[in-house]
Amino acid sequence: MLAVMSEKTIALVTGANKGIGYEIAAGLGALGWSVGVGARDEQRRKDAVAKLRAAGADAFGVPLDVTDDESVTAAAQLIEERAGRLDVLVNNAGAAGGWPEEPTTIDLETVRRLVETNVIGVIRVTNAMLPLLRHSAHPRIVNQSSHVGSLALQTTPGVDLGGISGAYAPTKTYLNAVTIQYAKELSDTNILINNACPGYVATDLNGFSGTQTPEQGAVIAIRLAALPDDGPTGQLFDDNGVVPW
């Protein structure tokens, strides 16, 4: 198995059983990569893998709850046993609160839940997968961020990012800050780490109110996952290029 897998790029996408995550997995699979579908729900994970395989992708299921230490450790062990390394990690899994959501009245449990998934979950998964990424010749990490996490855009007069967000937007700002620190720590390695802004995509996180399709939203993450060795690191991107922090 290891001999066969070593011939392909090995990727893991968290939260890949639906929405943008599924389309990222589909896009990476279309490149001929072997793609791990990370998801908590067993049936949805199996259905997503079956659908991807039916479309010709080399997909495999990875039971993964980004908020659970044991689950993440087990996922890393599964990939190590299957492939011996990981080439690309896409931290796509995320949670959203209400919208709009004023910080003066927000439920603190909502804040804790979103930070646990959107920030700590990314750190947990990234750190668990880093030993496998270090075995790759071309390691890439892509974190799913958002335009609403940009302090520059949030404070630019006339820019409409959908109203006040007391929890979700700040978690993406936090994620952006964490990514910068990873990029600084990993600057003497060949690991490239960047954040992606998918745009306003119609998913269950926003009640399918977005104006773009999940397939459109997946494009920038796929592009960052396939960066050349001299590609950028420690930056935030959307389809049009660099987004200010």
N, C-alpha and C positions, 0 to 999 in steps of 0.2 A: 504493500500500500504506500509506504513512504517513497519508494522509487517512482511510483506513478505520480503521486502528489507533488513531488519536487519539480516536475516539469511545468506546473501551473502556478500562477499567482494565487495565493490563498488569502481570502478576505473574510472578515466578520462584520456584519451589520447588525447593530442592536436595534430592537424595535422594528424588525424587518417583516413582520407578518402582515402589515397593512400600510396604507398611505404612502408617504414619501419613502419610508424605510424599505417597503416592498419594491418600489420602483428603483431605488438605488441598487438593491440586490439584483433586480432584473437587468439593469444597465451594466453592472459589473459582470454578470453572467453572460451577457451578450458579447463581452470582450473576450470570452473564453476562459474566464477565471473560475475557480472553485469558490463558491460563496456560502458562508455559514449564515443561516437565518436565525439570529438570536431573538428569542421571544419567550415570554412567561407562559402564555396559554398554550397548552399542549396541542389541542385540536387546531387552533388557528395556525400554529407553527407547522403542523403536518400538512394542513391544507395549502399553506403558502409554498412549502417545499414541493409538494406535488404539482402545483400550478407552474412553478418555475421549471421543474424538470420536464413537464409537458411541453413547455416552450423551448426546450433544448438546453437549458442552463444546467450546469453541474452544481446543484444546490444540496446542502445538507442541513439538518436541523441542529440547533444548539440551544438546549434549555437554558434560559438566562433571565434572571431577575436582577437588574442592576442595583437594586436596593438591598440585596442579600449577599453577605460575604461568602457563604458556603456555595451559593449558586454560581457566583462569579468564579470562584476557585475551581469548581467542577467544570465550568465552561472552558477555562484555560487548559485544564488537564485533558479534556476531550480533544481540543485542537492539537495539543502537543502529541497525543497518541495517534491522531489521524494524519497529521502532516509534519510534525516536528518543528514547525515554525509558523509565524503569521506575517504576511506581507503588508496587509492593509487592515486597519481598524477604523470603522465608521461608527462613532458614538452618536447614534440617531435617536435612541429612546428618550422620550421626554414626557413631561406632564404639564398641564395648564390649569390655571385657576379660572375665576370668573373674569368677565370683561364687559365694561370697565370695572375696576376694582380699586377703590380709594384706600390709601395706606392708613387713614385715620379710623377706618371701620373694618379693616381686614381681619379675618380669622387667623390667628397665629399658627394654628395647625395647618392651614393651607400653605403658609410660608414655609413651615418646616417640611411639609410633603414635597413641595416643589424644589426646595434646595436639595433635599435628599436624592431626588431623581435627577434633576437637571445639572447639578454641580457635583455633589458627592458621588453620585452614581457614575459619572464620567471619570472622576479620579479613581474610583474603585476599579472600574473595568480597565482603564488605561494602565494602571500600575500592575494589575494581574497579567496583562497581555504584553507588557514591555519585555520581559525575558524572551518571549517568542518572537517579538518584533526585532530584537537584537540579532536574531539568527537569520534575518532576511537581508538580501543584498540591496533591496530598494524599499525600505519600510516607510509607510505613510500612515498618518493619523489625521482623520477628519472629524471635527466636532460640529454638530448641528447647532448653529446659533440662530440669530435673527436680527433683522434691522432694528427691532425694538430694543435690543441690547446695546446699541450704539449711543453713547452719551452725546457724541457730536450731533447725531441726527435728532436725538430727543430734545436738544437745546437749540436747534436751528429754527428760527421763526418761519412759520408757514409750512413746515413739514408735518404732515398728518400721519401719525402712526397708530391711530385707532383709539385714542383716549388714554386715560390714566390706567396704569397697570402697577398695582402695589406689590405684586409678587412675581409674576411670570417674567416681565421685562427685566427686573433687577437680577433674576437668576441667570439670564443670558449675559448681562453685564458682568456678573461674577464669573461666568464661564469664560468670557473673553479675557478677563484678567488672569485666570488660571492658565489659559492657553499660552499667554505671553510668558508666564513663568516656566512652563514646560519647554517652550522654545528656547529660553535662555539656558536652562539646565542641559538641554539636548543639543546645544549649538556645536559641540565638538564631536557629534555623531552624524550618521547619515540619515537619521530619522527626521522627516519633514512633518510638521504639525501645523494645520491651519483650520480656521473656522469657516463654515459656509452659511450664507443667508439664502434660504430657498425661495424667499418671496412670500406673498400672501396666497398660500395654497389652501384649497378647499379640503380640509380633513376633519376628523371628528374632534380634534383639539379646539377648533373654532366653530363647531356646529356646521361645518361645510359651507361657511360663508365666504371663503376665499375666492379670488378671481382667477387663480391659476390651477392647473391640474397637478396631481402628485407627480406625474411623469415630468412635467416642466420643472417642478420644484427639486427634482432629483438631479438635474443636469449639473449644477455647480459642484455638488458633492462628488459626483462621478469624475468630473474633471480634476478635482483636487486629489482624488484617490489615485489618479493615473499620472501625476506630475512627473516630469523628467527629474533626473538626479540633481540638476542645477536649478530646480524650481524654488519658489519662495517658501519661506517658513515663518511662522509666528504672525500671520496676517489674517484679516477678515475679508471674505470675498462674496460677491454675488455674481450674477450672470454678466454684469457690465464691468467687473473688475474689482479693485480694492475698495472696501467700505471703511470710512474713518471710524476709529474706536470711539 
